[in-house]
Amino acid sequence: MDIQSYKTTYVNNKTSDKNWVIVDAEAAILGRISSNIAMVLRGKTKPSFTPFVDCGDNVIVINAEKVRLTGKKMTDRVHTRYTGYPGGQRFASPKEILEKDPRRLIELAVRRMLPKTRLGRELFTNLYVYAGSSHPHAAQNPKTIAL
């Protein structure tokens, strides 16, 4: 028997192979695409997944303004934020968020699906969301994936 085959191997920051991927959000449902993006960012789609290491890919999301929500969620759902001051609670619907900054809706959805730890904050820095179909990451030779 080969003794090495029974050892658990862990990936660290130096040995992880981080790739660049493009996701097109045109006509995609927000929750479904966000959960898939969170899995790719976390590294759960790789066989070498290690739960306490940033071993996921860098994700570029294009056409963020064309994402959709089912039913009446675009107008009826309420996103709450707090400014930190007394009486500073602010409410916005996804429609208002899309009009103000189209990237923000996907960023909020993905951020809330990542771990609420320092690892989650580090993983969120690997997400790049763009409203249009162009992006400045052509030098990284990203691969297009369909989620």
C-alpha positions in Angstrom: 0.0 0.0 0.0 1.1 3.5 -0.8 1.1 5.4 2.5 0.9 8.8 0.7 -2.4 8.1 -0.8 -4.1 8.2 2.6 -2.7 11.6 3.6 -5.0 14.6 3.5 -3.5 17.3 1.4 -4.5 21.0 1.9 -4.2 23.8 -0.5 -2.5 27.0 0.6 -2.3 30.4 -1.0 0.9 29.5 -2.9 -0.3 26.1 -4.3 -3.9 27.2 -5.3 -4.4 27.6 -9.0 -6.6 30.7 -9.4 -8.1 31.2 -12.8 -10.1 34.1 -14.3 -13.7 33.4 -15.5 -16.4 35.5 -17.1 -20.0 35.2 -16.3 -22.7 36.9 -18.5 -25.6 38.0 -16.4 -27.8 38.9 -19.3 -31.4 37.6 -18.7 -30.2 35.6 -15.7 -32.1 35.3 -12.5 -30.4 37.1 -9.7 -30.5 34.5 -6.9 -29.5 31.6 -9.1 -26.5 33.3 -10.7 -25.4 34.8 -7.4 -25.3 31.4 -5.7 -23.2 29.9 -8.5 -20.9 32.9 -8.5 -20.4 32.5 -4.7 -19.5 28.8 -5.2 -16.9 29.7 -7.8 -15.5 32.4 -5.6 -15.3 30.1 -2.7 -13.6 27.3 -4.7 -16.3 24.7 -4.2 -16.3 23.7 -7.8 -12.7 22.5 -7.6 -11.6 19.1 -6.4 -8.9 20.7 -4.3 -11.4 22.7 -2.2 -10.1 23.7 1.3 -12.6 25.4 3.5 -10.2 27.8 5.3 -8.2 29.0 2.2 -9.0 31.4 -0.7 -8.7 28.7 -3.4 -11.5 30.0 -5.7 -11.3 31.8 -9.0 -11.5 35.5 -9.9 -15.0 36.1 -11.3 -15.8 38.9 -13.9 -19.6 39.6 -14.2 -20.7 41.5 -17.3 -24.1 42.9 -18.3 -25.1 43.4 -14.7 -27.9 45.8 -15.6 -29.7 43.0 -17.5 -30.2 40.7 -14.5 -33.8 39.9 -13.6 -35.9 38.9 -10.7 -39.0 36.7 -10.9 -42.5 37.8 -9.8 -42.9 41.2 -8.3 -39.6 41.1 -6.4 -38.2 44.0 -8.4 -40.7 46.4 -6.8 -41.9 44.7 -3.7 -38.6 43.5 -2.1 -37.0 46.0 0.3 -33.2 46.3 0.9 -32.4 47.9 4.2 -29.2 49.7 5.1 -28.2 51.9 8.1 -26.1 55.0 8.0 -25.0 54.8 11.6 -26.9 57.9 12.7 -30.1 58.0 14.7 -33.0 57.8 12.3 -30.6 56.7 9.5 -32.4 53.6 8.3 -32.7 53.7 4.5 -34.9 51.5 2.3 -34.6 50.8 -1.4 -36.2 48.4 -3.8 -34.1 46.4 -6.3 -35.5 48.6 -9.1 -34.1 51.7 -7.4 -30.8 50.1 -6.8 -30.5 49.0 -10.5 -31.3 52.6 -11.6 -28.7 54.1 -9.3 -25.8 51.6 -9.7 -26.5 48.4 -11.7 -23.5 46.6 -10.2 -24.6 47.0 -6.7 -27.5 44.4 -6.8 -25.2 41.5 -7.8 -22.6 42.6 -5.4 -25.1 42.6 -2.5 -26.5 39.2 -3.4 -23.0 37.6 -3.7 -21.6 39.2 -0.6 -24.5 38.0 1.5 -23.9 34.4 0.3 -20.2 34.4 1.3 -19.0 33.6 4.8 -19.3 36.5 7.3 -15.6 36.2 8.3 -12.3 37.7 7.2 -12.1 34.9 4.6 -15.4 36.1 3.2 -14.2 39.6 3.0 -11.1 38.5 1.2 -13.1 36.3 -1.2 -15.3 39.3 -2.1 -12.3 41.2 -3.5 -12.0 38.5 -6.2 -15.4 39.6 -7.7 -15.5 42.2 -10.5 -18.9 43.4 -11.7 -19.5 45.6 -14.8 -22.7 47.1 -16.0 -21.9 46.7 -19.7 -20.3 44.0 -21.8 -16.8 45.4 -21.8 -14.2 44.9 -19.0 -10.5 45.8 -18.6 -9.3 42.3 -17.7 -8.5 41.0 -21.2 -4.8 40.5 -20.3 -5.8 37.8 -17.8 -7.2 35.6 -20.6 -10.5 34.8 -18.8 -12.6 31.8 -19.7 -16.3 32.2 -20.3 -18.5 29.9 -18.2 -22.2 29.4 -18.4 -23.9 29.2 -15.0 
